[in-house]
């Protein structure tokens, strides 16, 4: 890619991230990251300039050479999602169960400009500026500035029906019983068994996310538009964060209800903190992620910075641990992803055996 310079322009707007996302509705493949991404605030984008290849891990290493000296920001890059099925490219696991609505194993797009809301509430237009794209970026800057200054776009109605599980509750319970037999036999320590929930939907996924993100205020909320699949994620969990050569992961294991009644919420928190089972479950995944980071980090640099720390999230308490390490000089982002994917918190431990159990016991294949 051509060498670029970083351009950053403040925009006059008081829109929330959800309101700003609605202004991107007319554009191709809008996305939004809200919450703790990139130092709190939000990162939004649309109209990408390139799409990913058959090797999404390698795509993440295809970045432009950027002139130094600009203010910290996001400016652009690869945005999208990686599917659970990518695990087959890094671990030897059995075929997945049937997939009722299969989507691609990954979907990445490259954006050379974004809208960013910083922690102080200031909106910015940030771009990876090149002479070749200068006229287009000037037009986009003016267009997006106008949209954000005009005020909130109209909300559009959407409808979401009742969720139905696949398999049935009885089928899922039987899968759990079988998994417990594997654990008792010493085949593995833990497996994260999922079921599929399906519901009828009318309207646009963008409105579902914009409304839900305002209500839930997720730590790592994400929306990715597209013609074949649209993703709305209200996740509280951090898989990987890299700043310079330091990489951090914060797996979640251990959950208890959190109500608006202070006394009841406090009792629930106490039970969670005192739970031997929940703490053990958390520490197992903590150890797994520590080992994964150890595969690509400098010797002796991997450090546990938090163990089973209780955190409040929407409607629940979670136990969160943290591990960080310093990547070796020869390790790229692709190397980091291949060493850690899929995340241990969505598989179990040991990871390969947990993936085998998941493929055997879950009735439908996973997607994103």
Wavefront OBJ file of the C-alpha trace (Angstrom):
o trace
v 0.000 0.000 0.000
v 1.021 3.594 -0.674
v 2.646 5.523 2.174
v 0.054 7.664 3.951
v -0.134 10.554 6.380
v -2.611 10.784 9.242
v -5.228 13.527 9.070
v -7.468 14.388 12.023
v -10.230 17.047 12.010
v -12.584 17.920 14.902
v -16.303 17.867 14.096
v -19.034 19.894 15.762
v -21.644 17.419 16.971
v -23.441 16.338 20.123
v -24.777 13.090 18.699
v -24.525 9.845 20.644
v -22.791 6.895 18.950
v -26.182 5.322 18.141
v -27.446 8.571 16.634
v -24.272 8.927 14.597
v -24.569 5.349 13.343
v -28.024 6.099 11.943
v -26.503 8.840 9.774
v -24.389 6.158 8.033
v -27.470 4.188 6.917
v -27.204 5.233 3.226
v -23.570 4.136 2.944
v -21.991 0.803 2.041
v -21.133 -1.555 4.902
v -21.434 0.720 7.950
v -19.890 -0.427 11.216
v -19.808 0.797 14.812
v -17.664 -0.043 17.835
v -19.016 1.413 21.074
v -17.718 1.242 24.639
v -14.115 0.664 25.627
v -12.635 0.309 22.135
v -9.730 2.660 21.408
v -9.790 4.413 24.759
v -13.569 4.735 25.368
v -16.085 6.493 23.157
v -16.848 5.018 19.735
v -15.392 4.282 16.302
v -17.733 4.342 13.295
v -17.143 3.909 9.599
v -18.649 3.183 6.188
v -17.736 2.956 2.499
v -14.646 0.709 2.698
v -11.987 0.789 -0.009
v -11.025 -2.928 0.018
v -12.226 -6.304 1.261
v -10.466 -9.220 2.888
v -8.950 -12.281 1.237
v -9.267 -15.992 1.931
v -6.731 -15.594 4.777
v -8.172 -13.048 7.222
v -5.303 -13.493 9.671
v -2.825 -12.451 6.980
v -5.074 -9.533 6.003
v -4.500 -7.992 9.417
v -0.799 -7.652 8.566
v -1.546 -5.815 5.311
v -1.383 -2.264 6.634
v -0.129 0.943 5.036
v 3.192 2.525 5.923
v 2.226 5.596 7.943
v 4.199 8.791 8.459
v 5.019 9.340 12.121
v 4.269 12.376 14.250
v 0.464 12.633 14.278
v -1.828 12.617 17.304
v -3.014 9.267 18.645
v -6.166 7.997 16.971
v -7.652 5.215 14.892
v -7.686 6.772 11.392
v -8.632 3.549 9.602
v -7.750 -0.103 9.156
v -9.419 -3.506 8.958
v -12.862 -3.802 10.571
v -15.218 -6.768 10.582
v -15.480 -10.128 12.244
v -13.786 -13.513 12.532
v -15.994 -16.604 12.673
v -15.681 -19.565 15.007
v -15.067 -21.775 11.970
v -11.632 -20.215 11.503
v -10.518 -22.445 14.349
v -10.240 -25.226 11.789
v -7.393 -23.354 10.116
v -5.246 -23.373 13.268
v -6.335 -26.506 15.166
v -7.136 -30.032 14.008
v -10.785 -30.472 15.010
v -13.652 -32.628 13.692
v -16.213 -31.252 11.215
v -18.835 -28.927 12.676
v -22.488 -29.892 13.153
v -25.025 -28.649 10.557
v -25.218 -24.870 10.125
v -28.840 -23.726 9.589
v -27.870 -20.300 8.190
v -24.182 -20.519 7.281
v -22.175 -17.354 6.765
v -18.562 -16.874 5.755
v -15.884 -17.818 8.259
v -14.682 -14.206 8.273
v -15.627 -10.825 6.870
v -13.117 -7.973 6.889
v -13.073 -4.666 5.048
v -10.467 -1.908 4.921
v -11.580 1.644 5.710
v -9.233 4.565 5.062
v -11.319 6.940 7.212
v -13.470 6.722 10.338
v -15.525 8.812 12.720
v -14.233 8.649 16.272
v -15.769 9.862 19.525
v -13.074 10.348 22.167
v -13.416 9.975 25.933
v -14.073 13.726 26.279
v -17.097 13.609 23.974
v -15.387 15.186 20.938
v -16.105 13.768 17.479
v -13.237 13.526 14.972
v -12.894 12.722 11.300
v -9.729 10.620 11.060
v -8.213 9.419 7.798
v -5.295 7.572 6.246
v -4.652 10.296 3.708
v -3.031 9.752 0.315
v -2.738 12.019 -2.693
v -4.657 9.504 -4.774
v -7.636 9.531 -2.394
v -7.454 13.200 -1.380
v -10.478 14.428 -3.351
v -12.660 11.544 -2.173
v -11.611 12.015 1.435
v -12.325 15.740 1.234
v -15.845 14.941 0.023
v -16.352 12.341 2.737
v -15.128 14.721 5.445
v -17.582 17.399 4.319
v -20.457 14.943 3.962
v -19.968 13.312 7.364
v -19.473 16.684 9.059
v -22.798 17.858 7.606
v -24.585 14.706 8.730
v -23.304 14.930 12.291
v -24.170 18.627 12.543
v -27.754 18.199 11.339
v -28.952 16.435 14.475
v -30.274 12.914 15.081
v -31.585 10.945 12.121
v -35.068 9.524 12.435
v -35.420 6.260 14.310
v -36.944 3.426 12.305
v -39.133 0.721 13.864
v -38.048 -2.890 14.037
v -39.618 -6.019 15.435
v -38.031 -8.948 17.264
v -40.115 -11.986 18.129
v -39.647 -14.645 20.780
v -36.451 -16.678 20.772
v -36.663 -20.431 20.292
v -33.707 -22.632 21.290
v -32.020 -25.259 19.118
v -31.749 -27.860 20.522
v -34.669 -27.957 22.941
v -33.943 -27.302 26.624
v -34.065 -31.062 27.182
v -31.580 -31.651 24.374
v -29.202 -29.053 25.750
v -29.481 -30.543 29.242
v -28.523 -33.952 27.849
v -25.480 -32.435 26.147
v -24.418 -30.948 29.502
v -24.828 -34.344 31.206
v -22.669 -35.997 28.552
v -20.038 -33.289 28.929
v -19.944 -33.882 32.678
v -19.204 -37.546 31.964
v -16.202 -36.482 29.846
v -15.014 -34.292 32.733
v -15.420 -37.079 35.303
v -13.475 -39.395 33.009
v -10.607 -36.902 32.962
v -10.914 -36.116 29.243
v -11.072 -32.363 29.845
v -11.569 -29.770 32.575
v -14.185 -27.518 31.026
v -16.210 -27.023 27.846
v -18.331 -24.049 26.926
v -21.490 -25.598 25.429
v -23.730 -23.299 23.420
v -27.179 -23.539 21.914
v -28.671 -21.576 19.034
v -31.482 -19.085 19.635
v -33.642 -18.096 16.667
v -36.293 -15.380 16.455
v -38.231 -13.681 13.637
v -37.050 -10.144 12.863
v -38.421 -7.279 10.817
v -36.667 -4.019 10.043
v -32.937 -3.324 9.856
v -30.188 -4.718 12.081
v -28.683 -1.238 12.333
v -31.719 -0.055 14.299
v -31.668 -3.142 16.513
v -28.064 -2.405 17.451
v -28.510 1.353 17.860
v -31.430 0.844 20.233
v -29.862 -2.057 22.150
v -26.470 -0.379 22.587
v -28.116 2.659 24.179
v -30.020 0.446 26.639
v -27.304 -2.056 27.512
v -24.169 0.135 27.230
v -21.914 -2.860 26.469
v -18.205 -2.720 27.228
v -17.358 -3.946 23.712
v -20.434 -3.440 21.556
v -20.081 -3.908 17.797
v -22.220 -3.618 14.685
v -21.037 -4.739 11.244
v -23.319 -4.210 8.266
v -23.232 -6.118 5.017
v -25.336 -7.627 2.279
v -25.128 -11.283 3.377
v -24.898 -11.061 7.155
v -25.216 -8.261 9.687
v -23.742 -8.602 13.150
v -25.013 -7.034 16.373
v -22.822 -7.811 19.378
v -23.352 -6.561 22.937
v -20.321 -8.294 24.429
v -18.685 -7.293 27.715
v -15.523 -9.313 27.013
v -12.093 -8.377 25.657
v -10.366 -11.070 23.605
v -7.163 -9.261 22.583
v -5.851 -5.712 22.775
v -2.412 -4.808 21.436
v -0.735 -1.466 22.088
v 2.736 -1.318 20.576
v 4.246 -4.698 21.570
v 2.160 -5.249 24.722
v -0.871 -7.517 24.294
v -3.630 -8.012 26.862
v -6.521 -10.442 27.218
v -9.346 -10.343 29.781
v -11.388 -13.574 29.790
v -14.716 -13.744 31.625
v -15.889 -16.822 33.511
v -18.325 -16.716 36.405
v -21.675 -14.921 36.263
v -24.413 -14.003 38.740
v -27.547 -11.843 38.450
v -27.335 -8.156 39.356
v -30.599 -6.414 40.196
v -31.621 -2.829 40.901
v -32.292 -3.828 44.512
v -29.009 -3.000 46.225
v -29.222 -5.598 49.006
v -30.177 -8.435 46.653
v -27.455 -7.436 44.207
v -24.864 -7.376 47.008
v -25.878 -10.876 48.164
v -25.580 -12.178 44.607
v -22.124 -10.645 44.290
v -20.993 -12.212 47.580
v -22.156 -15.649 46.415
v -20.268 -15.260 43.149
v -17.041 -14.116 44.816
v -17.252 -16.991 47.323
v -18.065 -19.621 44.655
v -15.263 -22.186 44.444
v -16.721 -23.523 41.189
v -16.877 -20.140 39.423
v -13.393 -19.156 40.517
v -11.976 -22.510 39.399
v -13.691 -22.147 36.020
v -12.201 -18.684 35.649
v -8.678 -19.732 36.627
v -8.731 -22.623 34.121
v -9.319 -20.223 31.250
v -6.871 -17.731 32.720
v -4.169 -20.426 32.590
v -5.141 -21.365 29.032
v -4.904 -17.765 27.822
v -1.614 -17.316 29.652
v -0.240 -20.316 27.791
v -1.584 -19.021 24.455
v 0.106 -15.643 24.926
v 3.276 -17.426 26.030
v 3.565 -18.977 22.563
v 4.248 -15.571 20.990
v 5.560 -13.420 23.863
v 9.073 -12.699 25.060
v 10.299 -15.198 27.626
v 9.299 -14.149 31.137
v 7.089 -11.264 30.006
v 3.672 -12.929 30.452
v 2.096 -11.690 33.659
v -1.290 -12.164 35.333
v -2.533 -8.694 36.296
v -5.964 -9.634 37.723
v -7.569 -12.866 38.934
v -11.372 -13.337 39.070
v -12.072 -9.652 39.646
v -15.822 -8.951 40.009
v -17.212 -6.385 37.566
v -20.738 -4.997 37.080
v -22.260 -5.409 33.625
v -25.772 -5.133 32.224
v -27.950 -7.228 34.527
v -25.090 -9.392 35.785
v -21.907 -9.611 37.774
v -18.942 -11.160 35.968
v -15.592 -12.480 37.185
v -12.864 -11.065 34.953
v -9.169 -11.965 34.858
v -6.379 -10.281 32.904
v -3.105 -11.451 31.387
v -0.591 -9.426 29.425
v 2.681 -10.125 27.673
v 5.230 -8.431 25.428
v 5.234 -9.880 21.916
v 8.504 -11.066 20.419
v 9.907 -8.791 17.712
v 9.243 -11.381 15.000
v 5.539 -11.830 15.900
v 2.934 -10.195 13.663
v -0.771 -9.667 14.324
v -1.475 -12.720 12.171
v 0.893 -14.798 14.339
v -0.835 -13.516 17.481
v -4.301 -14.467 16.207
v -3.193 -17.903 15.036
v -1.690 -18.607 18.472
v -4.812 -17.635 20.401
v -7.823 -18.343 18.156
v -10.500 -19.295 18.966
v -10.594 -17.610 22.396
v -10.337 -20.005 25.310
v -13.366 -18.482 27.022
v -15.641 -19.716 24.198
v -14.044 -23.172 23.975
v -12.836 -24.583 27.276
v -9.724 -26.336 28.470
v -7.708 -28.027 27.127
v -8.684 -26.136 23.986
v -8.349 -28.865 21.332
v -10.242 -31.446 23.392
v -12.911 -28.871 24.221
v -13.304 -28.160 20.494
v -13.765 -31.887 19.869
v -16.437 -32.113 22.575
v -18.185 -29.011 21.246
v -18.354 -30.438 17.715
v -19.753 -33.692 19.126
v -22.341 -32.326 21.558
v -23.643 -29.106 20.017
v -26.553 -29.635 17.622
v -25.720 -26.735 15.267
v -22.471 -25.216 14.081
v -21.374 -21.857 15.413
v -20.986 -18.762 13.285
v -19.458 -15.426 14.383
l 1 2 3 4 5 6 7 8 9 10 11 12 13 14 15 16 17 18 19 20 21 22 23 24 25 26 27 28 29 30 31 32 33 34 35 36 37 38 39 40 41 42 43 44 45 46 47 48 49 50 51 52 53 54 55 56 57 58 59 60 61 62 63 64 65 66 67 68 69 70 71 72 73 74 75 76 77 78 79 80 81 82 83 84 85 86 87 88 89 90 91 92 93 94 95 96 97 98 99 100 101 102 103 104 105 106 107 108 109 110 111 112 113 114 115 116 117 118 119 120 121 122 123 124 125 126 127 128 129 130 131 132 133 134 135 136 137 138 139 140 141 142 143 144 145 146 147 148 149 150 151 152 153 154 155 156 157 158 159 160 161 162 163 164 165 166 167 168 169 170 171 172 173 174 175 176 177 178 179 180 181 182 183 184 185 186 187 188 189 190 191 192 193 194 195 196 197 198 199 200 201 202 203 204 205 206 207 208 209 210 211 212 213 214 215 216 217 218 219 220 221 222 223 224 225 226 227 228 229 230 231 232 233 234 235 236 237 238 239 240 241 242 243 244 245 246 247 248 249 250 251 252 253 254 255 256 257 258 259 260 261 262 263 264 265 266 267 268 269 270 271 272 273 274 275 276 277 278 279 280 281 282 283 284 285 286 287 288 289 290 291 292 293 294 295 296 297 298 299 300 301 302 303 304 305 306 307 308 309 310 311 312 313 314 315 316 317 318 319 320 321 322 323 324 325 326 327 328 329 330 331 332 333 334 335 336 337 338 339 340 341 342 343 344 345 346 347 348 349 350 351 352 353 354 355 356 357 358 359 360 361 362 363 364 365 366 367 368
